[in-house]
Amino acid sequence: MTFTQAISSGLHRYFDFKTRSSRSEYWYWTLFLILVSVVATVLDELLFGGRTILDPISSVALFIPGLAVAARRLHDVGRSGWWLLISLTLVGVIYPLLYWHLNPSIPGSNRYGPNPSGVLDGNHEIDGSDGICVACGSALEKDANFCSICGSKTVG
C-alpha cells in the first residue's frame, strides 16, 4: 500500500474497528499523523503567534481513525484491538505494541477477515480483475490497485 492509499483507506474506514490493516498502512498512517502535526504546529506559529489552535483541532479530528488503524493493525497480527489499552502503561508502549506493529501479517484469513496485503493462503493473491473486491465485495474503481472501501490490495 502506498502513502496516499493508506491515507485514503484510513479516512474511508474512519470507524472500522473490525477488519485488518497491513503493516504499511499502519506505518504510512503514523507518518501522515506526524506530518499533519508538524504542519499544524508551523501554521500555528506563523498564523497565530504560537497559540495552539490548528494542532489540537487536527489531533482531535484524526484521533478516532488513528485508533481504528491501530486496532486493525493488531487484528492483522491476531490480537484484539483492546490490547491498545496497554499503551496506558509505559511497558505497553515500549515493548508489546511496538513489537506487534512491526510484525508481518498473519498469512491467510483470521477471525478479523482476509489478509489486507493480498495474500489469502500464502500462494494466491486477491484478484480484482472482475471489478469486485474479493475481501469486502464492493465495486472497485476503474484501474484501481486497491479497494477504496476496505483498503485490500488487488491484482488485476
Secondary structure by P-SEA (a helix, b strand, c coil): ccaaaaaaaaaaacccccccccaaaaaaaaaaaaaaaaaaaaaaaacccccccaaaaaaaaaaaaaaaaaaaaaaaaccccccccccccccccccaaaaaaaccccccccccccccccccccccccccccccccccccccccccccccccbbbbcc
